[in-house]
Amino acid sequence: SMSDFLVQLLGERLFHRERAEVDAHSLGDKLSLLGLYFGCSQSAPCRQFNADLCGFYSHFKTTSDHKDRLEIVFVSSDHEHARWADFVREMPWVAVRFQDGRRKMKLWNKYRVTSVPSLVFIDASTGKVVCRNGLLVVQDDPKGLEFPWGSKPFAEVVAGPLLRSTGQTADSSSLDGTHVGVYFSAHWCPPCRTLTRVLLQSYHRVREAGHRLEIVFVSADRSEDSFQQYFSDMPWLAVPYCDKVRRSRLNRLYGIQGIPTLILLDTAGQVITRQGRIEVLNDPACQRFPWHPQPVMRLSESNAAQLHEGPSLVLFVDAEEEAELRPAQELIQPIAEELLSTHKAKEEDSPLLFFVAGEDDISDSLRDYTNLPEAAPLLTILDMSAHAKYTCDVDEITAAVAKRFVCDFLEEKLKPEPI
């Protein structure tokens, strides 16, 4: 039942300012949506958002027809009990208990939370993400009229006129049957400008090869003028800058937490990858277009940031050439593929990313940072956000050994060492 699922997710007991501890079963039978609010008492943006969320929550609980269907649970990254307790006293909703550190960490990982504050709305009976960007919900829909804020299809959210830098307009329906890159970017951001230069070449290359690709620029510029200046060099479409509502809805649809972000959609409007930036930078010849996720990645400067998105298996090998890395990749590929497909069937992200790392600067700096032994081959799981690492201590790494290691990790049978 739903309440059993919530107990498994949040723990048997939750903290509430008035009733101290409450039973997780008491969240209510009518509950259909749960807002997981990730934050920290030490963060000024969290304090600001907390005030907004309190207003939103009390309005919802007093006026909405759906008041029994929504609850919020605070999941903190605080390390000091006293500060946590002060912060939680300001909240009318429940919190995962301070002492449940491991459970909190698992929630941060499961929902890939990388910054605070974050508010992720999930289905209360399955845990599936309904809306990743709850901060924008509170900002755009303060009266809660659009409850339950679920994913609408891209075509519906983007609907309306789109601009070209030539001044012409096109209707969003012209995107039907085309691969689409939804490009969140702004002129003031240097990594955005870098990506735009590469993306220009990729865009032409892919289209010249006969593929149908269109890009829709969703600006985060600070003025209409800087938008116009940035857009003037782009050959693709853009959401009009003045249409702030549509821009915000697209940010909300894809849970954008930072720019540049390039989301690639297939011809039916379904997400192929959220990591378009990495794919474009890693594949300038566009040989892998439309960039379906690779089950196993070769660790590189451009994808190393993904190590911070959740637990990652990294197989370090003593090799410099691509060909020498291939056997290592083939060893873990079936495990990665199986995990991807089981979770894709449940419409979830895989709980583990897979990398092979050769002999190079990025591997060296990763080993230094995580304080790993020099040995190669070396099979590890690194959980950067939990500052935890796991190493597989065996003489020979076989497919069976790797599979066992992954299963033990997922079943929480491994003992973490600190990073």
C-alpha positions as CSV (number, residue, x, y, z in Angstrom):
1,S,0.0,0.0,0.0
2,M,1.0,3.6,-0.3
3,S,1.7,4.1,3.4
4,D,4.1,1.1,3.4
5,F,5.9,2.6,0.5
6,L,6.2,5.9,2.4
7,V,7.5,4.2,5.5
8,Q,10.2,2.5,3.3
9,L,11.1,5.8,1.7
10,L,11.0,8.1,4.8
11,G,11.3,5.9,7.9
12,E,8.7,4.8,10.4
13,R,8.8,8.0,12.4
14,L,8.9,11.6,11.1
15,F,9.5,14.8,13.1
16,H,6.8,17.5,13.5
17,R,7.2,20.7,15.4
18,E,3.9,20.4,17.4
19,R,3.7,16.7,17.9
20,A,7.5,15.9,18.0
21,E,7.4,12.5,16.3
22,V,4.6,11.3,14.1
23,D,4.0,7.9,12.5
24,A,4.7,8.0,8.7
25,H,1.5,6.1,8.2
26,S,-0.4,9.2,9.5
27,L,0.4,11.2,6.4
28,G,-3.1,10.3,5.3
29,D,-4.9,7.9,3.0
30,K,-6.0,10.6,0.5
31,L,-2.4,11.7,-0.1
32,S,-1.4,11.5,-3.8
33,L,1.5,13.9,-4.1
34,L,4.5,14.4,-1.9
35,G,6.8,17.4,-2.0
36,L,10.3,16.4,-0.9
37,Y,11.9,19.7,0.2
38,F,15.7,19.5,0.3
39,G,17.5,22.2,2.1
40,C,19.9,23.4,4.9
41,S,19.4,25.9,7.7
42,Q,22.8,27.5,6.8
43,S,21.7,28.6,3.3
44,A,20.2,32.0,2.8
45,P,18.3,31.0,-0.4
46,C,16.7,28.1,1.7
47,R,15.6,30.6,4.4
48,Q,14.1,32.8,1.7
49,F,12.4,29.9,-0.1
50,N,11.2,28.5,3.3
51,A,9.1,31.7,3.8
52,D,7.6,31.5,0.3
53,L,6.8,27.8,0.8
54,C,5.1,28.4,4.1
55,G,2.9,30.9,2.4
56,F,2.2,28.5,-0.5
57,Y,1.5,25.6,1.9
58,S,-0.9,27.5,4.2
59,H,-2.8,28.9,1.2
60,F,-3.1,25.4,-0.3
61,K,-4.2,23.8,2.9
62,T,-6.9,26.4,3.5
63,T,-8.3,27.0,0.1
64,S,-7.6,24.1,-2.3
65,D,-10.0,21.3,-3.1
66,H,-7.0,19.1,-3.1
67,K,-5.7,20.0,0.3
68,D,-5.7,16.4,1.6
69,R,-3.8,15.1,-1.5
70,L,-0.5,17.0,-0.9
71,E,2.1,16.8,1.9
72,I,5.6,18.2,2.2
73,V,8.5,16.5,3.9
74,F,11.8,18.4,4.7
75,V,15.0,16.5,4.0
76,S,18.0,18.4,5.4
77,S,21.7,18.3,4.9
78,D,22.3,20.0,8.3
79,H,25.1,18.7,10.5
80,E,24.2,20.5,13.7
81,H,21.1,19.4,15.5
82,A,20.4,22.7,17.2
83,R,20.4,24.7,14.0
84,W,18.3,22.0,12.3
85,A,15.8,22.1,15.2
86,D,15.4,25.9,15.0
87,F,14.8,25.7,11.3
88,V,12.3,22.9,11.4
89,R,10.3,24.8,14.1
90,E,9.4,27.3,11.4
91,M,7.9,24.6,9.2
92,P,4.2,23.5,9.4
93,W,5.1,20.2,7.6
94,V,7.0,17.1,8.7
95,A,10.7,16.4,8.4
96,V,12.9,13.2,8.0
97,R,14.4,12.9,11.5
98,F,17.8,14.5,12.1
99,Q,19.4,11.2,13.2
100,D,18.3,9.4,10.0
101,G,21.4,10.5,8.1
102,R,21.7,7.5,5.9
103,R,18.1,7.7,4.8
104,K,18.5,11.4,4.0
105,M,21.5,10.7,1.9
106,K,19.7,8.0,0.0
107,L,16.9,10.4,-0.8
108,W,19.4,13.1,-2.1
109,N,20.9,10.4,-4.3
110,K,17.7,8.8,-5.5
111,Y,16.3,12.2,-6.7
112,R,19.7,13.4,-7.9
113,V,19.6,16.6,-5.9
114,T,22.7,18.7,-6.4
115,S,21.7,22.1,-5.0
116,V,19.6,23.7,-2.2
117,P,16.8,24.6,-1.9
118,S,15.2,21.9,-4.1
119,L,11.6,20.8,-4.1
120,V,10.7,17.6,-6.0
121,F,7.1,16.5,-6.2
122,I,6.7,12.7,-6.3
123,D,3.9,10.3,-6.7
124,A,3.1,9.2,-3.1
125,S,2.5,5.6,-4.0
126,T,5.3,4.9,-6.4
127,G,8.0,7.6,-5.7
128,K,8.1,8.5,-9.4
129,V,9.0,12.1,-10.0
130,V,6.0,14.2,-11.1
131,C,7.8,17.6,-11.2
132,R,11.5,18.1,-10.5
133,N,11.4,21.8,-10.3
134,G,9.0,22.7,-7.5
135,L,10.7,26.1,-6.8
136,L,9.2,27.3,-10.0
137,V,5.8,25.9,-9.1
138,V,5.7,28.0,-6.0
139,Q,6.8,31.0,-8.0
140,D,4.5,30.5,-11.0
141,D,1.5,29.0,-9.4
142,P,1.3,30.5,-5.9
143,K,-2.4,29.6,-5.5
144,G,-1.8,26.0,-6.5
145,L,-4.4,26.1,-9.3
146,E,-2.4,23.8,-11.6
147,F,-2.1,20.9,-9.0
148,P,-0.6,18.3,-9.5
149,W,1.9,20.0,-11.7
150,G,2.7,16.8,-13.7
151,S,4.7,16.6,-16.9
152,K,2.7,17.9,-19.8
153,P,3.9,16.8,-23.2
154,F,6.6,19.1,-24.7
155,A,4.3,20.1,-27.6
156,E,1.7,21.4,-25.2
157,V,4.2,23.4,-23.1
158,V,6.1,24.9,-26.1
159,A,2.8,25.7,-28.0
160,G,2.8,29.1,-29.7
161,P,4.9,31.2,-32.1
162,L,8.7,30.7,-32.2
163,L,11.1,33.3,-33.5
164,R,14.0,33.2,-36.0
165,S,16.8,35.7,-35.7
166,T,15.8,36.9,-39.2
167,G,12.6,38.2,-37.7
168,Q,10.4,35.6,-39.2
169,T,8.2,33.5,-36.9
170,A,7.3,29.8,-37.1
171,D,4.6,27.9,-35.3
172,S,5.7,25.3,-32.7
173,S,3.7,22.7,-34.7
174,S,6.6,22.9,-37.3
175,L,8.6,20.8,-34.7
176,D,6.4,17.8,-35.1
177,G,8.3,14.7,-36.3
178,T,11.7,16.4,-35.8
179,H,14.5,15.7,-33.2
180,V,14.5,18.8,-31.0
181,G,17.3,20.2,-28.8
182,V,15.8,22.4,-26.1
183,Y,18.6,24.8,-25.3
184,F,18.6,26.7,-22.0
185,S,21.4,29.3,-22.2
186,A,22.3,32.9,-21.7
187,H,24.8,35.4,-23.1
188,W,26.2,36.4,-19.6
189,C,27.4,32.8,-18.9
190,P,30.8,31.9,-20.5
191,P,30.2,28.1,-20.6
192,C,27.0,28.9,-22.6
193,R,28.9,30.9,-25.1
194,T,31.4,28.1,-25.5
195,L,28.7,25.5,-26.0
196,T,26.9,27.7,-28.5
197,R,30.0,27.9,-30.7
198,V,30.3,24.1,-30.8
199,L,26.5,23.6,-31.2
200,L,26.4,25.8,-34.3
201,Q,28.8,23.4,-36.0
202,S,27.0,20.3,-34.8
203,Y,23.6,21.8,-35.9
204,H,24.8,22.3,-39.5
205,R,26.7,19.0,-39.5
206,V,23.7,16.9,-38.4
207,R,21.3,18.7,-40.8
208,E,23.8,18.4,-43.7
209,A,23.9,14.6,-43.0
210,G,20.2,14.5,-43.8
211,H,18.8,14.3,-40.2
212,R,15.8,16.3,-39.1
213,L,17.0,18.5,-36.1
214,E,15.7,21.7,-34.8
215,I,16.9,23.6,-31.7
216,V,14.7,25.8,-29.5
217,F,16.6,28.4,-27.5
218,V,15.1,29.2,-24.1
219,S,16.8,32.3,-22.9
220,A,17.9,33.1,-19.3
221,D,19.3,36.5,-20.4
222,R,18.7,39.4,-18.2
223,S,17.2,41.8,-20.8
224,E,15.5,41.7,-24.2
225,D,18.6,43.5,-25.6
226,S,21.1,40.9,-24.5
227,F,18.7,38.2,-25.7
228,Q,18.6,39.8,-29.2
229,Q,22.3,40.2,-29.3
230,Y,23.0,36.5,-28.4
231,F,20.2,35.2,-30.6
232,S,21.3,37.2,-33.6
233,D,24.1,34.6,-34.3
234,M,21.8,31.6,-33.9
235,P,20.3,29.9,-37.0
236,W,17.6,28.1,-35.0
237,L,14.3,29.0,-33.2
238,A,13.7,30.7,-29.9
239,V,10.8,31.2,-27.5
240,P,10.1,35.0,-27.5
241,Y,11.9,36.6,-24.6
242,C,8.8,38.6,-23.7
243,D,6.9,35.3,-23.1
244,K,8.2,34.7,-19.6
245,V,5.5,32.3,-18.7
246,R,6.4,29.9,-21.5
247,R,10.1,30.1,-20.7
248,S,9.4,29.4,-17.1
249,R,7.1,26.4,-17.9
250,L,9.9,24.9,-20.1
251,N,12.3,25.3,-17.2
252,R,9.8,23.6,-15.0
253,L,9.1,20.8,-17.4
254,Y,12.7,19.7,-17.5
255,G,13.7,20.7,-13.9
256,I,16.5,23.0,-15.1
257,Q,18.9,23.7,-12.3
258,G,21.7,25.4,-14.2
259,I,22.8,26.6,-17.6
260,P,23.9,25.7,-20.2
261,T,21.5,22.7,-20.4
262,L,20.7,21.0,-23.7
263,I,17.8,18.5,-23.6
264,L,17.5,16.2,-26.6
265,L,14.0,15.0,-27.6
266,D,13.1,12.3,-30.1
267,T,10.6,12.8,-32.9
268,A,7.7,12.0,-30.5
269,G,8.9,14.7,-28.0
270,Q,10.3,12.1,-25.5
271,V,13.6,12.9,-23.7
272,I,16.6,11.0,-25.2
273,T,19.1,12.7,-23.0
274,R,19.4,15.6,-20.5
275,Q,23.2,15.5,-21.1
276,G,23.2,17.1,-24.5
277,R,25.9,19.5,-23.5
278,I,28.4,16.7,-22.7
279,E,27.3,14.7,-25.8
280,V,27.9,17.6,-28.2
281,L,31.3,18.5,-26.7
282,N,32.4,14.8,-26.6
283,D,31.3,14.0,-30.2
284,P,32.1,17.0,-32.4
285,A,31.8,14.8,-35.5
286,C,28.2,14.0,-34.5
287,Q,28.7,10.3,-35.2
288,R,26.5,9.3,-32.3
289,F,23.6,11.6,-33.1
290,P,20.9,11.6,-31.6
291,W,23.0,10.8,-28.6
292,H,21.2,8.0,-26.8
293,P,22.7,7.4,-23.4
294,Q,25.8,5.2,-23.4
295,P,25.5,2.5,-20.7
296,V,29.3,2.8,-20.0
297,M,31.2,6.1,-20.5
298,R,34.9,6.7,-21.0
299,L,35.7,9.1,-18.1
300,S,36.7,12.5,-19.6
301,E,37.1,16.2,-18.7
302,S,33.7,16.9,-20.0
303,N,31.7,14.1,-18.3
304,A,33.5,14.0,-15.0
305,A,30.9,16.4,-13.5
306,Q,28.4,13.6,-13.8
307,L,30.2,11.8,-11.0
308,H,28.5,14.3,-8.7
309,E,25.0,13.3,-9.9
310,G,24.8,10.1,-8.0
311,P,26.8,6.9,-7.2
312,S,29.1,5.9,-10.0
313,L,31.0,2.7,-10.7
314,V,34.5,3.5,-12.0
315,L,36.7,0.7,-13.4
316,F,40.3,2.1,-13.5
317,V,42.5,0.3,-16.0
318,D,46.2,0.6,-17.0
319,A,45.6,1.8,-20.6
320,E,45.9,4.9,-22.6
321,E,44.5,4.0,-26.0
322,E,40.8,3.6,-26.8
323,A,41.3,0.1,-28.0
324,E,43.0,-1.0,-24.7
325,L,39.9,0.3,-22.8
326,R,37.5,-1.7,-24.8
327,P,37.8,-5.0,-22.9
328,A,37.2,-3.2,-19.7
329,Q,34.1,-1.5,-21.2
330,E,32.8,-4.9,-22.5
331,L,33.2,-6.4,-19.1
332,I,30.8,-4.0,-17.4
333,Q,28.6,-3.2,-20.3
334,P,26.0,-6.0,-19.8
335,I,25.6,-5.1,-16.1
336,A,25.0,-1.4,-17.0
337,E,22.6,-2.3,-19.8
338,E,20.5,-4.5,-17.6
339,L,20.3,-1.9,-14.9
340,L,19.3,0.8,-17.4
341,S,16.6,-1.3,-19.0
342,T,15.1,-2.5,-15.7
343,H,14.8,1.1,-14.4
344,K,13.7,2.5,-17.7
345,A,10.8,0.0,-17.6
346,K,9.8,1.7,-14.3
347,E,10.4,5.1,-15.9
348,E,13.3,5.7,-13.4
349,D,16.9,6.8,-13.8
350,S,19.5,4.1,-13.3
351,P,20.7,4.1,-9.7
352,L,24.3,3.8,-10.9
353,L,26.4,5.4,-13.6
354,F,29.2,3.4,-15.2
355,F,32.6,4.6,-16.3
356,V,35.9,3.2,-17.4
357,A,39.0,5.3,-16.7
358,G,42.4,5.0,-18.4
359,E,45.8,6.5,-17.6
360,D,45.3,10.3,-17.9
361,D,45.1,13.5,-15.9
362,I,41.5,13.3,-15.1
363,S,41.9,9.7,-13.7
364,D,44.9,10.9,-11.7
365,S,43.1,13.8,-10.2
366,L,40.1,11.6,-9.4
367,R,42.3,9.1,-7.6
368,D,44.0,11.9,-5.7
369,Y,40.7,13.5,-4.7
370,T,39.1,10.2,-3.5
371,N,42.4,8.9,-2.1
372,L,42.4,5.6,-4.0
373,P,45.3,3.2,-4.2
374,E,47.5,3.2,-7.4
375,A,46.5,-0.3,-8.3
376,A,45.1,-1.1,-11.8
377,P,42.8,-2.6,-12.7
378,L,40.7,-1.3,-9.8
379,L,37.0,-1.6,-9.4
380,T,35.3,1.1,-7.3
381,I,32.0,2.8,-6.6
382,L,32.2,6.5,-5.8
383,D,29.4,8.3,-4.1
384,M,30.6,11.9,-4.2
385,S,27.7,13.5,-2.6
386,A,27.8,11.1,0.4
387,H,31.6,11.4,0.5
388,A,31.7,7.6,0.4
389,K,33.7,5.1,-1.7
390,Y,33.6,1.3,-2.0
391,T,36.5,-0.7,-3.5
392,C,36.3,-4.3,-4.7
393,D,39.2,-6.1,-3.2
394,V,39.9,-9.1,-5.5
395,D,42.8,-10.5,-7.4
396,E,41.0,-10.8,-10.7
397,I,38.1,-8.7,-11.9
398,T,35.6,-10.8,-13.8
399,A,32.1,-10.1,-15.0
400,A,30.7,-12.2,-12.1
401,V,32.8,-10.3,-9.6
402,A,31.6,-7.0,-11.0
403,K,28.0,-8.1,-11.0
404,R,28.2,-9.3,-7.4
405,F,29.8,-6.0,-6.4
406,V,27.0,-4.0,-8.0
407,C,24.3,-6.1,-6.4
408,D,25.9,-5.9,-3.0
409,F,26.1,-2.1,-3.3
410,L,22.4,-1.8,-4.4
411,E,21.4,-4.1,-1.5
412,E,23.4,-1.9,0.9
413,K,25.7,-4.8,1.9
414,L,29.0,-2.9,1.3
415,K,30.8,-1.0,4.0
416,P,31.6,2.6,2.9
417,E,35.0,4.2,3.4
418,P,35.1,8.0,3.7
419,I,36.3,10.1,0.7
